[in-house]
Amino acid sequence: MDEHRAFEIRPGTGDDLFMIAGVLVDTWRTTFGGLLSDAYLGGMSREEQAIRHARRMGVPGVSYLVAIEPVAGDVVGFANFGPPRGRVPPDIHELYALYIRKEYQKAGIGTALVRATAVHCAGQGATSLFAWVLAGNPNRQFYERLGARAVETSRIGLGDQSYEQVAYLWKDIGALIGKADGQP
Ligand SMILES: CC(C)(COP(=O)(O)OP(=O)(O)OC[C@H]1O[C@@H](n2cnc3c(N)ncnc32)[C@H](O)[C@@H]1OP(=O)(O)O)[C@@H](O)C(=O)NCCC(=O)NCCS
């Protein structure tokens, strides 16, 4: 699929934070309606997420990549990644967040962002990459399609509820870079 080539993928900066926060809030609502409570989704705010991600952007080793729609120049998707949180060896980097606006999904942007993430993390010495995904996320096949394997489950608290989440691991980051690049 070539559509994503029209979209620029570049590092995200502080100037992008408000658009990143908008993508996050809108995409949570379009993806997790019915899975998470209306109260929780309705209570999410762009301002709060912009502040949260501004803080995260300042953490050493944490990076953002954004996908830019070429006509209006808007951020329509982003990836956020860096050193692992929790008890994970430091050469296994973590993809903390990956969100693409609903109207731009299934056009190859997610693949392009994961590939660019893998290239960046490999450059920082990572040998593997993983992501926590809500067990009820309807898009889990995306990770499997890109060669990740479910390796662990845990629970995450969101609002006053707790949900199962699944860790998807790309054990060999080099293979991910090759796979996302269209090679076997
Ligand atoms: C999941 C997400 C990141 C995938 O990005 P995307 O740009 O839509 O995916 P791509 O177009 O790169 O798809 C890559 C492959 O995965 C497949 N795929 C993507 N979403 C899928 C789904 N929900 N079910 C089955 N296959 C899926 C595509 O069909 C494609 O397969 P192909 O190579 O055979 O054509 C994006 O759809 C998204 O942000 N969704 C909502 C939020 C979300 O779930 N984020 C992840 C949170 S952890």
Ligand as a Chemical Component Dictionary entry (heavy atoms), coordinates in Angstrom:
data_LIG
# 
_chem_comp.id                   LIG 
_chem_comp.type                 NON-POLYMER 
_chem_comp.pdbx_formal_charge   0 
_chem_comp.three_letter_code    LIG 
# 
loop_
_chem_comp_atom.comp_id 
_chem_comp_atom.atom_id 
_chem_comp_atom.alt_atom_id 
_chem_comp_atom.type_symbol 
_chem_comp_atom.charge 
_chem_comp_atom.model_Cartn_x 
_chem_comp_atom.model_Cartn_y 
_chem_comp_atom.model_Cartn_z 
_chem_comp_atom.pdbx_ordinal 
LIG C1  C1  C 0 -4.280 0.432  14.910 1  
LIG C2  C2  C 0 -3.701 1.531  14.014 2  
LIG C3  C3  C 0 -2.517 2.179  14.709 3  
LIG C4  C4  C 0 -3.238 0.873  12.713 4  
LIG O1  O1  O 0 -2.752 1.873  11.833 5  
LIG P1  P1  P 0 -3.292 1.946  10.327 6  
LIG O2  O2  O 0 -2.595 3.052  9.634  7  
LIG O3  O3  O 0 -4.776 1.997  10.371 8  
LIG O4  O4  O 0 -2.830 0.521  9.779  9  
LIG P2  P2  P 0 -2.108 0.166  8.383  10 
LIG O5  O5  O 0 -2.897 0.763  7.277  11 
LIG O6  O6  O 0 -0.670 0.496  8.455  12 
LIG O7  O7  O 0 -2.355 -1.417 8.380  13 
LIG C5  C5  C 0 -1.305 -2.374 8.347  14 
LIG C6  C6  C 0 -1.919 -3.747 8.222  15 
LIG O8  O8  O 0 -2.692 -4.028 9.392  16 
LIG C7  C7  C 0 -4.024 -4.346 9.012  17 
LIG N1  N1  N 0 -4.952 -3.813 9.988  18 
LIG C8  C8  C 0 -4.983 -2.557 10.481 19 
LIG N2  N2  N 0 -5.999 -2.442 11.375 20 
LIG C9  C9  C 0 -6.599 -3.656 11.398 21 
LIG C10 C10 C 0 -7.732 -4.171 12.105 22 
LIG N3  N3  N 0 -8.436 -3.423 12.947 23 
LIG N4  N4  N 0 -8.066 -5.464 11.904 24 
LIG C11 C11 C 0 -7.369 -6.234 11.036 25 
LIG N5  N5  N 0 -6.299 -5.793 10.329 26 
LIG C12 C12 C 0 -5.930 -4.524 10.523 27 
LIG C13 C13 C 0 -4.230 -3.637 7.687  28 
LIG O9  O9  O 0 -5.275 -4.216 6.949  29 
LIG C14 C14 C 0 -2.882 -3.822 7.037  30 
LIG O10 O10 O 0 -2.795 -5.133 6.502  31 
LIG P3  P3  P 0 -2.159 -5.398 5.029  32 
LIG O11 O11 O 0 -0.676 -5.180 5.217  33 
LIG O12 O12 O 0 -2.535 -6.788 4.746  34 
LIG O13 O13 O 0 -2.775 -4.397 4.121  35 
LIG C15 C15 C 0 -4.760 2.623  13.675 36 
LIG O14 O14 O 0 -5.810 2.030  12.943 37 
LIG C16 C16 C 0 -5.333 3.313  14.887 38 
LIG O15 O15 O 0 -4.781 4.292  15.356 39 
LIG N6  N6  N 0 -6.472 2.804  15.395 40 
LIG C17 C17 C 0 -7.180 3.385  16.512 41 
LIG C18 C18 C 0 -6.355 3.490  17.783 42 
LIG C19 C19 C 0 -5.635 2.230  18.160 43 
LIG O16 O16 O 0 -6.212 1.138  18.231 44 
LIG N7  N7  N 0 -4.354 2.411  18.434 45 
LIG C20 C20 C 0 -3.512 1.378  18.973 46 
LIG C21 C21 C 0 -3.601 1.505  20.438 47 
LIG S1  S1  S 0 -2.488 0.470  21.277 48 
# 
loop_
_chem_comp_bond.comp_id 
_chem_comp_bond.atom_id_1 
_chem_comp_bond.atom_id_2 
_chem_comp_bond.value_order 
_chem_comp_bond.pdbx_ordinal 
LIG C1  C2  SING 1  
LIG C2  C3  SING 2  
LIG C2  C4  SING 3  
LIG C2  C15 SING 4  
LIG C4  O1  SING 5  
LIG O1  P1  SING 6  
LIG P1  O2  DOUB 7  
LIG P1  O3  SING 8  
LIG P1  O4  SING 9  
LIG O4  P2  SING 10 
LIG P2  O5  DOUB 11 
LIG P2  O6  SING 12 
LIG P2  O7  SING 13 
LIG O7  C5  SING 14 
LIG C5  C6  SING 15 
LIG C6  O8  SING 16 
LIG C6  C14 SING 17 
LIG O8  C7  SING 18 
LIG C7  N1  SING 19 
LIG C7  C13 SING 20 
LIG N1  C8  SING 21 
LIG N1  C12 SING 22 
LIG C8  N2  DOUB 23 
LIG N2  C9  SING 24 
LIG C9  C10 SING 25 
LIG C9  C12 DOUB 26 
LIG C10 N3  SING 27 
LIG C10 N4  DOUB 28 
LIG N4  C11 SING 29 
LIG C11 N5  DOUB 30 
LIG N5  C12 SING 31 
LIG C13 O9  SING 32 
LIG C13 C14 SING 33 
LIG C14 O10 SING 34 
LIG O10 P3  SING 35 
LIG P3  O11 DOUB 36 
LIG P3  O12 SING 37 
LIG P3  O13 SING 38 
LIG C15 O14 SING 39 
LIG C15 C16 SING 40 
LIG C16 O15 DOUB 41 
LIG C16 N6  SING 42 
LIG N6  C17 SING 43 
LIG C17 C18 SING 44 
LIG C18 C19 SING 45 
LIG C19 O16 DOUB 46 
LIG C19 N7  SING 47 
LIG N7  C20 SING 48 
LIG C20 C21 SING 49 
LIG C21 S1  SING 50 
# 
